[in-house]
Amino acid sequence: MEIRLKKIMLARHYGFCMGVKRAIKIAEETGNTTDKGPVNVISEIVHNDSVVQKLAGEGVGTVAKVEGASVGTVIVSAHGQPPATFDTAKKRGLNIVDATCPLVINIHNIVKKLVNKDYHIIHFGDLHHDETRGVVGHIPEGRVDVIRTIDELRGLKPNGRKYALTSQTTAGVGDFEEISNEAKRLFPNLEVFNTICNATTQRQTAVMELAPDVEMVLVVGSKSSANSNRLKTISESVYGKAYLINFSTDFKDEWLDGIETVGITAGASTPDFLVEDVINRLVELSGGKAEVIRPEKKKRR
Ligand code: SF4
């Protein structure tokens, strides 16, 4: 194996977004101030192991579902929850703190209005993800189809209602464009709502901007993070080589074989210190020779 690493380039936008920072702050403040018994986040506050572990150390635990909490306070994560979760929490006498990202609440409001106007909704997202489950929970049964692929879209049968298309905030920008073009063809009067959030769009655009300067991309993020996985998929399609790593220790030295330039990005739920750990590891592997190029101005949303 030959290590020839000369350059490490950071994407112009990476890491924590507005919604994640806000949710973590709410969780920390709740942990510090509540006098209403144990504090638990439903699912994970954001999909990042080190963030979840740090909060656990500060007394903010997690429960997989609201039914897992019998007393105290439950926090709804940045991804949101269906109304049924709030109802259950109330019935169980739990104190509820809502840290849902305002951009996710925006989707809830859009779908509620669409339902009132008699639309059937096609939602481009993943039903295994908290955010999509939360969105779907705001729509009456039989009035929404969740699709993940263009083939699933093509398999839908129009039911005579007006149709609208929405998206998970972390969907691929290019994928959504492809889905919406095909959906417009299949459902001629379709209303399209691009509900991919700014943070997602910025991070996806920024990682593509690293081309043609890098040969490989490292995405720092958790495997359970939808937007980190999306950044890896996009990077693979652009650069061929891309790896998703949670910690610097996940990096395998052989990935650097013959590589001179590496790009780095991070999902919206990844704290900066994890990115810095990866940079330090790479610089060390290069024998201190690699130059780290950081974007001049990094605005984060
Ligand atoms: S990724 Fe977007 S929708 Fe999700 S928390 Fe961040 S800003 Fe909000």
Residues whose N, C-alpha, C, O or C-beta is under 5 A from the ligand:
A	BS01	SF4	C17 M18 G19 V20 A78 C101 L103 V104 T169 C197 A199 A268 R301
